[in-house]
Amino acid sequence: MQNTQTAQSEVLFQKLGQTWYVFSEINNELVYSALPEGMDPRSTKLELFHVIEDHMKKVSKQMKDIKIQAA
């Protein structure tokens, strides 16, 4: 039998003005990003949440790389 691990992360969506933002905690750091214009998490199909999760991981890596370069 093969063990499978699934990484799960929770996200928070918040609308500020006309823009929706997604917030998540990745590697013990708060990461946030604006959703593309016109995207509403209340009416988005669940398949797109995987895209959002991948995007948040990329944002987290970019933030980490910037911190390393600034040090």
Secondary structure as GFF3:
##gff-version 3
##sequence-region A 1 71
A	DSSP	beta_strand	11	16	.	.	.	ID=ss1
A	DSSP	beta_strand	19	26	.	.	.	ID=ss2
A	DSSP	beta_strand	29	34	.	.	.	ID=ss3
A	DSSP	alpha_helix	47	70	.	.	.	ID=ss4
###
